């Protein structure tokens, strides 16, 4: 039988907001400290300051940048606007369609140390090795492994490939090729010659230089 790796809920929430963040999540991921405020203070225009703050909070929370940086829940918008002291929230149509949003993405990546999964061989190697160890030592379901891989990317400030983000595909599809119909996700039995087994669905990833 074909193997379904992701639940409908996982597909729906990957790389986007799936609802309102909790109060604890707002405090943890959307709080602007002195360094954040210093970076934002140098931007011209309230729409640019708010747009930057939204993108910063989003990448901290979701681990990716949105195709529409203003497509955030009302609580996120209110939290950021309140911290910036904006009594009237500026319109963001010009920001979402302008070039400044992309300059902010580059600034956030550089200032806060975010890396691109596609370009960072060390990150790909570390994630693949970590997933291999999880599969070898346990029997976690593929859907749980995908959640754990996504959490690893967020925690290590590694941005998933843009193609996976924009298409709504899973992080696993960015890490390994899809499993053929009828195949199963499993760790093969140890070979008789004592060599190290390979995770059946994970591609070879060269060691980082």
JOUR-V380237 format. One record per pair of residues at least 24 apart in sequence whose ideal C-beta (glycine too) atoms are under 8 Angstrom apart, sorted by the first residue. I is the first residue (numbers start at 1). J is the second residue. Records with the same first field share a line. If there is no record, write none. Layout:
I: J, J
This chain:
1: 182
2: 181, 182
3: 142, 179, 183, 184, 185
5: 142, 143, 146, 170, 172, 179, 185
6: 143, 146, 170, 172
7: 143
10: 143, 146, 147, 170
11: 168, 170
14: 150, 168, 169, 170, 171
15: 62, 64, 160, 164, 165, 168
16: 62, 66, 71, 168
17: 62, 71, 72, 73, 76
19: 73
20: 73, 74, 75
21: 61, 73, 75, 76
25: 61
26: 75, 76, 79
29: 57, 60, 61
30: 57, 60, 61, 76, 79, 80
31: 83
32: 56, 80, 83, 84
39: 107, 111
40: 84
45: 90
46: 84, 86, 90
47: 90, 91, 92, 94, 95
48: 95, 100, 104
49: 84
50: 80, 81, 84, 86, 89, 90, 92, 95
51: 92, 95, 96, 100, 101, 104
52: 104, 107, 108
53: 80, 83, 84
54: 80
55: 101, 104, 105, 108
56: 108, 112
59: 108, 112, 114, 159
61: 154
62: 154
63: 150, 153, 154, 157, 158, 159, 160
64: 159, 160, 165
65: 105, 159, 165
67: 165, 166
68: 96
69: 95, 96, 101
70: 95, 96
109: 159
112: 157
113: 157
114: 157, 158, 159
115: 157, 158, 159
116: 158, 159, 161
117: 153, 158, 159, 160, 161, 174
118: 161, 174
120: 158
121: 205, 206, 208, 209
122: 208
123: 156, 158
124: 175, 205
125: 205, 206, 207, 208
126: 156
127: 152, 153, 158, 175
128: 175, 202, 203, 205
131: 175, 199, 202
132: 199, 202
135: 187, 199
136: 187, 197, 199
142: 172, 185
145: 172
146: 170, 171, 172
149: 175
175: 202, 203
176: 201, 202, 203
177: 203
